[in-house]
């Protein structure tokens, strides 16, 4: 597969083996990754460790001039998209179309998915001492297909009322994590299957609820990460009372809007800033 892919890439650029141009240089110019990396990405997607970009998001990739590679067959500037290369080469369109529904892999979310909470704690003892990195107490149950998730935090404070929860999840998530302080109530569920399904479709990375959920089987079928105290069959009230984007105190930790959350099977970390691998 690798050999076939490289032959196609060399043909597109008009470069032959005897010219001494390396495969790496061709891949960098075309924006093409190794087939092994693509297969690994597909496996991570299947396991729920990688998030697709929002359907309406545009891909801001730099324009690539194939003429920079000696012997290129085309001399116009095209975008690093196979469809655009084909259209430009065959002169089907006068200019490459702008991709609107871009489902290509987003490296930023891929990197975040690779961060293990245990390794982060071992490597950042100073951040833990300073309070910039905190771990939530282990009081949450794991729900949803995505056991590993992370993203910038959006906070919400309610009590036995789920109107504002549904309103938030109707918005575009853009990889964010909704943290809901439900007061630790175990008398009703403030999150159900329909809002979680909508959150998945809108690109939310995960939901952490200091309270109860219901429709567990439906939630476990959704490609999203969910943490909650327990499940409860009774529904919440619908008065629309609550506070948005305010600091909340959950599981022994103060969480602010805009901080970063990292969750896996070991636990949940809160960081003041985005972490790197």
Backbone as CSV, one residue per row, in Angstrom:
resi,resn,N_x,N_y,N_z,CA_x,CA_y,CA_z,C_x,C_y,C_z
1,UNK,0.822,-1.205,0.000,0.000,0.000,0.000,0.862,1.264,0.000
2,UNK,1.927,1.238,0.800,2.804,2.411,0.865,3.460,2.660,-0.486
3,UNK,3.919,1.584,-1.135,4.584,1.729,-2.420,3.628,2.278,-3.476
4,UNK,2.410,1.767,-3.503,1.418,2.240,-4.485,1.093,3.708,-4.251
5,UNK,0.925,4.077,-2.974,0.607,5.469,-2.651,1.737,6.404,-3.083
6,UNK,2.975,6.019,-2.854,4.095,6.866,-3.226,4.247,6.961,-4.742
7,UNK,3.960,5.879,-5.467,4.011,5.951,-6.923,2.999,6.951,-7.470
8,UNK,1.802,6.950,-6.883,0.783,7.916,-7.299,1.226,9.340,-6.993
9,UNK,1.815,9.525,-5.794,2.269,10.869,-5.406,3.385,11.349,-6.329
10,UNK,4.312,10.452,-6.672,5.400,10.829,-7.582,4.858,11.154,-8.966
11,UNK,3.871,10.411,-9.420,3.286,10.696,-10.743,2.625,12.067,-10.758
12,UNK,1.908,12.421,-9.652,1.250,13.732,-9.573,2.270,14.857,-9.651
13,UNK,3.443,14.638,-9.038,4.465,15.684,-9.024,5.419,15.609,-10.209
14,UNK,5.342,14.539,-10.986,6.243,14.391,-12.113,7.675,14.145,-11.682
15,UNK,7.864,13.433,-10.579,9.192,13.178,-10.033,9.506,11.690,-10.149
16,UNK,10.708,11.359,-10.620,11.117,9.972,-10.775,12.158,9.623,-9.715
17,UNK,12.325,8.331,-9.457,13.269,7.872,-8.450,14.695,8.314,-8.746
18,UNK,15.069,8.304,-10.022,16.444,8.644,-10.385,16.782,10.105,-10.131
19,UNK,15.767,10.950,-9.891,16.019,12.374,-9.660,16.461,12.654,-8.226
20,UNK,16.374,11.653,-7.352,16.896,11.812,-5.998,16.014,12.597,-5.040
21,UNK,14.739,12.826,-5.384,13.824,13.526,-4.485,13.255,12.508,-3.501
22,UNK,13.379,12.767,-2.204,12.965,11.804,-1.191,11.442,11.716,-1.074
23,UNK,10.971,10.562,-0.586,9.538,10.373,-0.360,9.005,11.340,0.685
24,UNK,9.820,11.610,1.717,9.386,12.522,2.764,9.123,13.921,2.254
25,UNK,9.966,14.392,1.331,9.769,15.736,0.787,8.482,15.808,-0.027
26,UNK,8.201,14.739,-0.780,6.967,14.717,-1.580,5.744,14.701,-0.669
27,UNK,5.798,13.886,0.390,4.657,13.833,1.307,4.439,15.172,1.997
28,UNK,5.515,15.841,2.378,5.375,17.145,3.036,4.750,18.172,2.105
29,UNK,5.138,18.156,0.837,4.602,19.125,-0.113,3.120,18.871,-0.407
30,UNK,2.742,17.592,-0.479,1.352,17.255,-0.793,0.472,17.193,0.440
31,UNK,1.072,17.173,1.634,0.274,17.046,2.853,-0.285,15.652,3.031
32,UNK,0.453,14.628,2.564,-0.004,13.244,2.619,0.740,12.527,3.738
33,UNK,0.016,11.845,4.607,0.640,11.084,5.685,0.806,9.634,5.263
34,UNK,1.622,8.910,6.010,1.854,7.505,5.724,0.580,6.696,5.902
35,UNK,0.445,5.618,5.108,-0.742,4.781,5.213,-0.835,4.148,6.598
36,UNK,0.322,3.872,7.229,0.312,3.304,8.573,-0.331,4.263,9.572
37,UNK,-0.028,5.565,9.414,-0.627,6.566,10.300,-2.129,6.650,10.080
38,UNK,-2.547,6.518,8.818,-3.983,6.565,8.535,-4.700,5.367,9.146
39,UNK,-4.085,4.180,9.076,-4.687,2.992,9.658,-4.771,3.115,11.176
40,UNK,-3.720,3.698,11.792,-3.753,3.892,13.242,-4.850,4.872,13.630
41,UNK,-4.989,5.920,12.818,-6.062,6.886,13.082,-7.422,6.218,13.003
42,UNK,-7.629,5.340,12.007,-8.904,4.651,11.858,-9.203,3.777,13.072
43,UNK,-8.166,3.116,13.602,-8.376,2.295,14.794,-8.743,3.159,16.001
44,UNK,-8.089,4.309,16.140,-8.407,5.208,17.256,-9.827,5.744,17.131
45,UNK,-10.269,6.029,15.897,-11.642,6.492,15.702,-12.624,5.406,16.137
46,UNK,-12.336,4.158,15.759,-13.236,3.058,16.092,-13.350,2.891,17.604
47,UNK,-12.236,3.081,18.332,-12.244,2.945,19.782,-12.787,4.185,20.479
48,UNK,-13.065,5.254,19.726,-13.621,6.464,20.309,-12.601,7.386,20.922
49,UNK,-11.325,7.255,20.536,-10.268,8.083,21.123,-9.986,9.343,20.312
50,UNK,-10.602,9.480,19.138,-10.337,10.628,18.283,-11.658,11.246,17.865
51,UNK,-11.727,12.562,17.898,-12.944,13.280,17.570,-12.850,13.835,16.164
52,UNK,-13.905,13.674,15.392,-13.937,14.298,14.080,-14.207,15.783,14.215
53,UNK,-13.743,16.531,13.233,-14.009,17.965,13.236,-15.475,18.219,12.972
54,UNK,-15.946,19.369,13.408,-17.315,19.761,13.149,-17.577,19.792,11.648
55,UNK,-18.766,19.356,11.238,-19.089,19.254,9.817,-19.015,20.607,9.108
56,UNK,-19.286,21.687,9.842,-19.304,23.003,9.212,-17.962,23.724,9.327
57,UNK,-16.989,23.058,9.933,-15.684,23.708,10.117,-14.906,23.706,8.809
58,UNK,-14.234,24.802,8.533,-13.372,24.887,7.361,-11.963,24.461,7.729
59,UNK,-11.265,23.889,6.780,-9.888,23.450,7.012,-8.949,24.513,6.471
60,UNK,-8.255,25.184,7.361,-7.361,26.271,6.952,-5.966,25.720,6.744
61,UNK,-5.740,25.089,5.637,-4.421,24.543,5.337,-3.721,25.447,4.339
62,UNK,-2.405,25.535,4.404,-1.678,26.406,3.481,-1.750,25.898,2.058
63,UNK,-1.733,26.817,1.095,-1.693,26.435,-0.302,-0.320,25.855,-0.629
64,UNK,-0.311,24.858,-1.478,0.930,24.166,-1.813,1.176,24.290,-3.306
65,UNK,2.360,24.726,-3.659,2.730,24.881,-5.050,3.548,23.670,-5.487
66,UNK,2.947,22.835,-6.331,3.624,21.620,-6.755,4.851,21.906,-7.603
67,UNK,4.932,23.102,-8.150,6.082,23.434,-8.980,7.359,23.567,-8.150
68,UNK,7.186,23.620,-6.796,8.362,23.674,-5.941,9.149,22.370,-6.002
69,UNK,8.493,21.289,-6.422,9.168,20.016,-6.581,9.589,19.900,-8.048
70,UNK,10.858,19.622,-8.274,11.398,19.623,-9.636,10.659,18.612,-10.506
71,UNK,10.275,19.052,-11.706,9.635,18.172,-12.658,8.136,18.037,-12.447
72,UNK,7.510,18.934,-11.675,6.083,18.811,-11.405,5.276,18.878,-12.693
73,UNK,4.199,18.088,-12.752,3.387,18.043,-13.965,2.465,19.245,-14.083
74,UNK,2.143,19.877,-12.952,1.260,21.038,-12.998,2.017,22.226,-12.434
75,UNK,1.626,23.406,-12.841,2.336,24.607,-12.411,1.443,25.564,-11.662
76,UNK,0.215,25.137,-11.338,-0.683,26.028,-10.620,-0.667,25.660,-9.146
77,UNK,-1.156,26.580,-8.299,-1.197,26.360,-6.868,-2.534,25.741,-6.500
78,UNK,-2.490,24.627,-5.791,-3.717,23.944,-5.401,-3.695,23.698,-3.911
79,UNK,-4.864,23.343,-3.339,-4.958,23.041,-1.928,-4.629,21.583,-1.686
80,UNK,-4.222,21.264,-0.452,-3.820,19.899,-0.127,-5.061,19.038,0.104
81,UNK,-5.801,18.814,-0.959,-7.003,17.990,-0.918,-7.016,17.161,-2.200
82,UNK,-7.132,15.828,-2.151,-7.087,15.016,-3.362,-8.113,15.415,-4.408
83,UNK,-9.323,15.812,-3.981,-10.347,16.219,-4.944,-9.915,17.480,-5.676
84,UNK,-9.314,18.414,-4.924,-8.841,19.651,-5.547,-7.710,19.366,-6.536
85,UNK,-6.798,18.453,-6.180,-5.729,18.088,-7.103,-6.312,17.528,-8.401
86,UNK,-7.316,16.662,-8.266,-7.909,16.043,-9.444,-8.600,17.070,-10.316
87,UNK,-9.387,17.949,-9.687,-10.094,18.974,-10.456,-9.131,19.900,-11.182
88,UNK,-8.044,20.279,-10.500,-7.099,21.192,-11.112,-6.337,20.527,-12.245
89,UNK,-5.914,19.273,-12.027,-5.136,18.575,-13.039,-5.947,18.350,-14.307
90,UNK,-7.195,17.947,-14.158,-8.050,17.670,-15.318,-8.737,18.924,-15.846
91,UNK,-8.532,20.060,-15.172,-9.114,21.336,-15.571,-10.634,21.247,-15.667
92,UNK,-11.221,20.544,-14.671,-12.673,20.459,-14.630,-13.251,21.794,-14.169
93,UNK,-12.531,22.416,-13.252,-12.999,23.713,-12.759,-11.875,24.716,-12.927
94,UNK,-12.241,25.979,-13.047,-11.236,27.012,-13.246,-10.417,27.250,-11.992
95,UNK,-10.999,26.983,-10.833,-10.273,27.133,-9.576,-10.733,26.039,-8.631
96,UNK,-9.872,25.627,-7.703,-10.249,24.556,-6.790,-11.418,24.968,-5.911
97,UNK,-12.390,24.062,-5.667,-13.508,24.394,-4.793,-13.061,24.472,-3.341
98,UNK,-13.721,25.312,-2.566,-13.414,25.439,-1.146,-14.142,24.363,-0.373
99,UNK,-13.431,23.509,0.395,-14.106,22.454,1.142,-14.967,23.036,2.252
100,UNK,-16.225,22.615,2.312,-17.140,23.099,3.339,-17.342,22.030,4.410
101,UNK,-17.672,20.796,3.981,-17.863,19.712,4.926,-16.553,18.951,5.039
102,UNK,-15.722,19.377,5.953,-14.379,18.821,6.087,-14.355,17.862,7.269
103,UNK,-14.194,16.554,6.974,-14.153,15.548,8.011,-12.746,15.020,8.220
104,UNK,-11.742,15.740,7.714,-10.383,15.245,7.857,-9.930,15.301,9.300
105,UNK,-8.931,14.480,9.589,-8.436,14.326,10.949,-7.843,15.621,11.474
106,UNK,-8.235,15.987,12.668,-7.728,17.195,13.315,-6.628,16.795,14.293
107,UNK,-5.388,17.193,14.014,-4.249,16.764,14.822,-4.346,17.241,16.265
108,UNK,-5.006,18.371,16.472,-5.074,18.897,17.836,-5.829,17.935,18.757
109,UNK,-6.981,17.442,18.305,-7.742,16.514,19.138,-7.037,15.170,19.237
110,UNK,-6.320,14.790,18.181,-5.565,13.540,18.218,-4.501,13.592,19.320
111,UNK,-3.790,14.706,19.418,-2.749,14.861,20.438,-3.364,14.831,21.830
112,UNK,-4.502,15.512,22.011,-5.134,15.539,23.323,-5.587,14.149,23.735
113,UNK,-6.056,13.337,22.758,-6.536,12.000,23.081,-5.410,11.083,23.529
114,UNK,-4.165,11.422,23.180,-3.035,10.585,23.552,-2.547,10.838,24.970
115,UNK,-3.064,11.870,25.638,-2.598,12.221,26.969,-3.256,11.309,28.003
116,UNK,-2.465,10.542,28.737,-2.959,9.689,29.807,-2.857,10.449,31.125
117,UNK,-3.927,10.433,31.915,-3.955,11.224,33.144,-2.868,10.788,34.125
118,UNK,-2.610,9.484,34.222,-1.572,9.013,35.153,-0.198,9.536,34.747
119,UNK,0.104,9.506,33.455,1.395,10.001,32.983,1.514,11.503,33.182
120,UNK,0.411,12.219,32.999,0.431,13.670,33.209,0.759,13.987,34.665
121,UNK,0.146,13.256,35.582,0.420,13.497,37.006,1.873,13.193,37.361
122,UNK,2.415,12.114,36.793,3.799,11.748,37.089,4.787,12.781,36.563
123,UNK,4.447,13.400,35.429,5.391,14.308,34.772,5.217,15.767,35.184
124,UNK,4.188,16.068,35.962,3.909,17.476,36.277,3.643,17.667,37.767
125,UNK,4.555,17.198,38.597,4.380,17.327,40.045,4.354,18.789,40.488
126,UNK,5.116,19.636,39.801,5.139,21.055,40.175,3.790,21.727,39.900
127,UNK,3.150,21.347,38.806,1.832,21.911,38.509,0.804,21.461,39.538
128,UNK,0.944,20.242,40.043,0.025,19.751,41.067,0.216,20.525,42.367
129,UNK,1.477,20.761,42.733,1.765,21.495,43.969,1.243,22.926,43.876
130,UNK,1.393,23.553,42.727,0.957,24.940,42.551,-0.551,25.069,42.384
131,UNK,-1.242,23.955,42.150,-2.691,24.009,41.970,-3.126,24.244,40.545
132,UNK,-2.183,24.357,39.635,-2.550,24.542,38.230,-3.109,23.260,37.614
133,UNK,-2.772,22.121,38.218,-3.280,20.830,37.768,-3.917,20.133,38.966
134,UNK,-5.224,19.812,38.855,-5.951,19.185,39.960,-6.673,17.938,39.469
135,UNK,-6.844,16.992,40.373,-7.581,15.763,40.064,-8.890,15.752,40.842
136,UNK,-9.979,15.403,40.159,-11.265,15.291,40.837,-11.298,14.023,41.680
137,UNK,-12.020,14.084,42.773,-12.202,12.896,43.600,-12.911,11.810,42.788
138,UNK,-12.576,10.536,43.022,-13.133,9.447,42.196,-14.568,9.081,42.582
139,UNK,-15.495,9.953,42.233,-16.903,9.735,42.591,-17.777,9.505,41.367
140,UNK,-17.203,9.552,40.178,-18.013,9.507,38.959,-18.027,8.119,38.328
141,UNK,-19.182,7.783,37.754,-19.327,6.578,36.953,-19.056,6.914,35.482
142,UNK,-18.576,5.940,34.727,-18.230,6.141,33.323,-19.378,5.684,32.427
143,UNK,-19.805,6.578,31.545,-20.861,6.273,30.581,-20.414,6.740,29.197
144,UNK,-21.124,6.281,28.171,-20.805,6.679,26.802,-19.708,5.811,26.219
145,UNK,-19.636,5.791,24.888,-18.648,4.965,24.200,-17.240,5.524,24.303
146,UNK,-17.113,6.830,24.488,-15.793,7.444,24.501,-15.292,7.543,25.932
147,UNK,-14.417,6.639,26.304,-13.884,6.639,27.666,-12.768,7.649,27.856
148,UNK,-12.140,8.066,26.778,-11.070,9.069,26.821,-11.559,10.311,26.089
149,UNK,-11.592,11.438,26.784,-12.003,12.689,26.140,-11.360,13.858,26.860
150,UNK,-11.342,14.986,26.199,-10.733,16.181,26.768,-11.189,17.393,25.982
151,UNK,-10.952,18.580,26.561,-11.308,19.802,25.863,-11.481,20.966,26.820
152,UNK,-11.664,22.169,26.271,-11.922,23.342,27.108,-13.271,23.227,27.800
153,UNK,-13.345,23.752,29.016,-14.514,23.555,29.877,-15.524,24.683,29.717
154,UNK,-16.790,24.302,29.703,-17.906,25.239,29.826,-18.662,24.847,31.090
155,UNK,-18.840,25.777,32.010,-19.458,25.447,33.295,-20.925,25.868,33.340
156,UNK,-21.685,25.100,34.127,-23.110,25.371,34.312,-23.502,24.909,35.712
157,UNK,-24.288,25.714,36.392,-24.735,25.389,37.742,-26.258,25.358,37.773
158,UNK,-26.826,24.197,38.089,-28.283,24.023,38.174,-28.581,23.131,39.372
159,UNK,-29.880,22.989,39.663,-30.281,22.054,40.716,-31.621,21.439,40.341
160,UNK,-31.574,20.161,40.002,-32.760,19.381,39.653,-33.569,20.066,38.553
161,UNK,-32.878,20.667,37.615,-33.493,21.384,36.487,-32.568,21.198,35.277
162,UNK,-33.141,20.789,34.149,-32.276,20.474,33.003,-32.504,21.359,31.781
163,UNK,-33.229,22.454,31.921,-33.511,23.319,30.771,-32.230,23.913,30.209
164,UNK,-31.379,24.469,31.068,-30.149,25.093,30.603,-29.160,24.044,30.079
165,UNK,-29.211,22.843,30.616,-28.353,21.777,30.109,-28.686,21.484,28.656
166,UNK,-29.957,21.358,28.354,-30.384,21.088,26.975,-30.028,22.258,26.059
167,UNK,-30.180,23.488,26.553,-29.866,24.659,25.730,-28.386,24.673,25.343
168,UNK,-27.528,24.350,26.284,-26.089,24.316,25.988,-25.776,23.269,24.930
169,UNK,-26.331,22.080,25.080,-25.992,20.976,24.189,-26.613,21.133,22.806
170,UNK,-27.541,22.075,22.654,-28.086,22.386,21.335,-27.132,23.264,20.533
171,UNK,-26.139,23.863,21.211,-25.139,24.687,20.530,-24.031,23.805,19.953
172,UNK,-23.228,24.384,19.082,-22.065,23.677,18.568,-21.030,23.524,19.679
173,UNK,-20.574,22.284,19.848,-19.644,22.033,20.938,-18.206,22.374,20.615
174,UNK,-17.789,22.148,19.361,-16.409,22.436,18.936,-15.375,21.788,19.855
175,UNK,-15.653,20.542,20.285,-14.692,19.822,21.100,-14.647,20.226,22.559
176,UNK,-15.613,21.009,23.023,-15.612,21.443,24.413,-16.217,20.375,25.331
177,UNK,-16.031,20.574,26.638,-16.588,19.675,27.652,-17.529,20.485,28.540
178,UNK,-18.768,20.028,28.669,-19.735,20.695,29.532,-19.645,20.102,30.933
179,UNK,-19.346,20.953,31.912,-19.279,20.535,33.312,-20.488,21.111,34.027
180,UNK,-21.353,20.228,34.508,-22.614,20.634,35.125,-22.570,20.331,36.615
181,UNK,-22.688,21.376,37.429,-22.795,21.198,38.869,-24.272,21.102,39.215
182,UNK,-24.726,19.876,39.410,-26.120,19.658,39.774,-26.346,19.572,41.269
183,UNK,-25.385,20.078,42.045,-25.536,20.063,43.497,-25.397,18.692,44.106
184,UNK,-24.983,17.705,43.323,-24.845,16.344,43.852,-26.171,15.675,44.147
185,UNK,-27.247,16.186,43.565,-28.567,15.635,43.853,-28.710,14.218,43.305
186,UNK,-29.267,13.334,44.133,-29.539,11.954,43.728,-31.041,11.683,43.679
187,UNK,-31.835,12.760,43.532,-33.294,12.608,43.555,-33.916,12.581,42.167
188,UNK,-33.152,12.981,41.131,-33.681,12.949,39.770,-32.511,13.049,38.794
189,UNK,-32.811,12.814,37.518,-31.781,12.880,36.475,-31.882,14.213,35.746
190,UNK,-30.718,14.879,35.576,-30.711,16.160,34.867,-30.144,16.017,33.454
191,UNK,-29.860,14.797,33.053,-29.355,14.551,31.702,-29.910,13.220,31.213
192,UNK,-30.453,13.236,29.976,-31.032,12.036,29.390,-30.438,11.705,28.042
193,UNK,-31.010,10.702,27.401,-30.470,10.201,26.145,-30.561,11.177,24.995
194,UNK,-31.683,11.884,24.868,-31.848,12.803,23.733,-30.839,13.946,23.749
195,UNK,-30.617,14.635,24.871,-29.587,15.686,24.892,-28.188,15.157,24.609
196,UNK,-27.883,13.952,25.086,-26.565,13.392,24.836,-26.381,13.081,23.359
197,UNK,-27.444,12.548,22.728,-27.386,12.300,21.291,-27.170,13.606,20.527
198,UNK,-27.836,14.655,20.960,-27.667,15.955,20.319,-26.259,16.508,20.553
199,UNK,-25.719,16.295,21.748,-24.360,16.741,22.041,-23.358,16.027,21.149
200,UNK,-23.552,14.744,20.929,-22.678,14.003,20.026,-22.723,14.590,18.624
201,UNK,-23.924,14.863,18.129,-24.073,15.400,16.776,-23.515,16.805,16.644
202,UNK,-23.505,17.560,17.738,-23.037,18.946,17.695,-21.547,19.086,18.011
203,UNK,-20.855,17.965,18.202,-19.409,18.033,18.356,-18.904,18.301,19.755
204,UNK,-19.688,17.991,20.781,-19.184,18.103,22.149,-18.268,16.927,22.435
205,UNK,-17.191,17.171,23.156,-16.246,16.115,23.480,-16.735,15.258,24.638
206,UNK,-17.324,15.887,25.637,-17.797,15.132,26.791,-18.674,15.970,27.693
207,UNK,-19.296,15.282,28.675,-20.169,15.933,29.655,-19.860,15.337,31.020
208,UNK,-19.631,16.189,32.001,-19.409,15.757,33.381,-20.539,16.332,34.225
209,UNK,-21.265,15.449,34.928,-22.459,15.864,35.665,-22.292,15.526,37.139
210,UNK,-22.332,16.537,37.985,-22.355,16.330,39.430,-23.806,16.105,39.839
211,UNK,-24.329,14.974,39.397,-25.727,14.621,39.602,-26.010,13.312,38.888
212,UNK,-27.264,13.084,38.559,-27.673,11.815,37.959,-28.059,11.968,36.495
213,UNK,-28.007,10.851,35.789,-28.455,10.772,34.402,-29.475,9.635,34.285
214,UNK,-30.124,9.548,33.129,-30.988,8.405,32.846,-30.865,8.036,31.367
215,UNK,-31.609,7.006,30.941,-31.472,6.463,29.575,-30.038,5.964,29.377
216,UNK,-29.564,5.182,30.314,-28.165,4.759,30.313,-27.812,3.971,29.055
217,UNK,-28.679,3.042,28.636,-28.374,2.232,27.455,-28.224,3.105,26.218
218,UNK,-29.071,4.112,26.095,-28.985,5.020,24.950,-27.706,5.857,25.008
219,UNK,-27.353,6.324,26.191,-26.139,7.121,26.353,-24.896,6.280,26.058
220,UNK,-24.900,5.037,26.499,-23.753,4.162,26.256,-23.564,3.842,24.783
221,UNK,-24.562,4.084,23.976,-24.433,3.890,22.542,-23.961,5.121,21.804
222,UNK,-23.800,6.242,22.499,-23.386,7.500,21.866,-21.868,7.639,21.874
223,UNK,-21.331,8.211,20.799,-19.893,8.415,20.669,-19.504,9.717,21.361
224,UNK,-19.551,9.700,22.675,-19.233,10.866,23.485,-18.887,10.365,24.882
225,UNK,-18.097,11.148,25.623,-17.755,10.771,26.985,-18.707,11.408,27.983
226,UNK,-19.207,10.616,28.927,-20.132,11.111,29.947,-19.688,10.589,31.307
227,UNK,-19.650,11.473,32.291,-19.386,11.098,33.677,-20.531,11.628,34.532
228,UNK,-20.991,10.814,35.462,-22.083,11.215,36.355,-21.975,10.418,37.646
229,UNK,-22.699,10.877,38.682,-22.656,10.190,39.974,-23.375,8.856,39.925
230,UNK,-24.520,8.823,39.249,-25.328,7.603,39.204,-26.428,7.800,38.170
231,UNK,-27.264,6.783,38.026,-28.436,6.880,37.148,-29.695,6.917,38.005
232,UNK,-30.732,7.562,37.469,-31.995,7.712,38.204,-33.131,7.777,37.183
233,UNK,-34.230,7.072,37.410,-35.307,7.046,36.406,-36.173,8.297,36.352
234,UNK,-36.187,9.103,37.407,-37.081,10.261,37.440,-36.468,11.443,36.707
235,UNK,-37.306,12.201,35.997,-36.832,13.361,35.239,-36.784,14.610,36.114
236,UNK,-36.022,15.595,35.648,-35.861,16.853,36.383,-36.982,17.825,36.026
237,UNK,-37.056,18.902,36.776,-38.031,19.950,36.493,-37.552,20.805,35.327
238,UNK,-38.418,21.671,34.836,-38.086,22.491,33.666,-38.455,23.952,33.934
239,UNK,-37.789,24.546,34.906,-38.021,25.943,35.244,-37.012,26.877,34.584
240,UNK,-35.901,26.340,34.103,-34.892,27.159,33.441,-34.055,27.977,34.392
241,UNK,-33.924,27.516,35.639,-33.166,28.255,36.652,-31.743,27.709,36.719
242,UNK,-30.766,28.598,36.716,-29.376,28.183,36.810,-28.432,29.316,36.470
243,UNK,-27.138,29.038,36.533,-26.110,30.027,36.242,-25.133,29.465,35.215
244,UNK,-24.806,30.264,34.209,-23.886,29.857,33.159,-22.510,30.488,33.356
245,UNK,-21.470,29.760,32.981,-20.091,30.268,32.953,-19.636,30.808,34.310
246,UNK,-20.018,30.128,35.373,-19.611,30.541,36.717,-18.703,29.463,37.307
247,UNK,-17.830,29.827,38.261,-17.013,28.799,38.925,-17.902,27.804,39.679
248,UNK,-17.539,26.542,39.623,-18.297,25.505,40.319,-17.330,24.684,41.162
249,UNK,-17.850,24.116,42.241,-17.062,23.255,43.126,-17.604,21.838,43.016
250,UNK,-16.798,20.957,42.407,-17.220,19.575,42.158,-16.116,18.632,42.593
251,UNK,-16.487,17.583,43.312,-15.557,16.515,43.696,-14.298,17.068,44.349
252,UNK,-14.485,18.041,45.250,-13.369,18.596,46.000,-12.487,19.553,45.236
253,UNK,-12.946,20.017,44.073,-12.120,20.887,43.232,-12.943,22.050,42.701
254,UNK,-12.342,23.217,42.686,-12.969,24.387,42.078,-12.633,24.390,40.585
255,UNK,-13.656,24.496,39.760,-13.485,24.443,38.307,-13.999,25.745,37.706
256,UNK,-13.166,26.364,36.869,-13.524,27.628,36.235,-13.821,27.440,34.759
257,UNK,-14.719,28.260,34.272,-15.035,28.269,32.849,-13.777,28.621,32.052
258,UNK,-13.488,27.848,30.996,-12.323,28.115,30.166,-11.105,27.287,30.504
259,UNK,-11.119,26.586,31.649,-10.026,25.672,31.957,-10.151,24.416,31.083
260,UNK,-9.205,23.500,31.239,-9.174,22.299,30.396,-9.421,21.063,31.235
261,UNK,-10.180,20.126,30.677,-10.497,18.864,31.347,-9.939,17.705,30.541
262,UNK,-9.334,16.750,31.243,-8.789,15.542,30.626,-9.319,14.339,31.398
263,UNK,-10.002,13.434,30.720,-10.620,12.288,31.382,-10.249,10.999,30.666
264,UNK,-9.959,9.983,31.446,-9.791,8.627,30.923,-10.262,7.657,32.000
265,UNK,-9.932,6.381,31.858,-10.426,5.385,32.798,-9.782,5.497,34.173
266,UNK,-8.687,6.234,34.291,-8.034,6.438,35.589,-8.667,7.562,36.398
267,UNK,-9.261,8.536,35.734,-9.855,9.648,36.461,-9.984,10.894,35.605
268,UNK,-10.177,12.024,36.271,-10.419,13.305,35.604,-9.454,14.344,36.145
269,UNK,-8.773,15.049,35.233,-7.863,16.122,35.605,-8.412,17.462,35.115
270,UNK,-8.145,18.493,35.897,-8.486,19.861,35.526,-7.187,20.660,35.455
271,UNK,-6.974,21.337,34.337,-5.763,22.124,34.149,-6.135,23.567,33.790
272,UNK,-5.369,24.511,34.318,-5.640,25.911,33.997,-5.376,26.227,32.538
273,UNK,-4.439,25.484,31.930,-4.088,25.702,30.537,-4.099,24.367,29.799
274,UNK,-4.031,24.446,28.487,-3.984,23.235,27.674,-2.659,22.523,27.882
275,UNK,-2.737,21.206,28.045,-1.534,20.402,28.235,-0.998,19.931,26.898
276,UNK,0.275,19.588,26.869,0.901,19.030,25.673,1.448,17.657,25.987
277,UNK,1.640,16.869,24.931,2.124,15.494,25.114,3.551,15.507,25.644
